[in-house]
Amino acid sequence: MDPQSPAPADLLQELGNLLRAALTSTSTPQSASASPMALPASYVGEPAGCGGFLLQVSLYIEAQLQEFSTDCTKVAFLISLLSGRVLQWAKAIWDANSVMNNSYEAFTTQEVFGSSADEISVTD
């Protein structure tokens, strides 16, 4: 590796920073500024918070569809909100150029994100 080129972890962090900056820019399009959606909080991988985190990310993406035209941009946005061990997992997937990078559904249904919807009921 060239000593002048940034490390993969630095590139992933920069991607997250760029996405956050783009999404919180004061020069947002009119349709985006009309959205009442808050940027989801960072997720560290705690199973109890997984479902809520994924719901908030999905709602944010739905409210900002013009910003997320491909599954890859949705996955990149979700990764920008991760930290800790779950970010390490996502980095390995991203660096491997996995097919999950291009499928938001496949990425979010991985076991690392907790129970599947089939395993949880409203009465649980």
Secondary structure, 3 states (H helix, E strand, C coil): CCCCCCCHHHHHHHHHHHHHHHHCCCCCCHHHHCCCCCCCCCECCCHHHHHHHHHHHHHHHHHCHHHCCCHHHHHHHHHHCECCHHHHHHHHHHHCCCHHHHCHHHHHCCHHHCCCHHHCCCCC
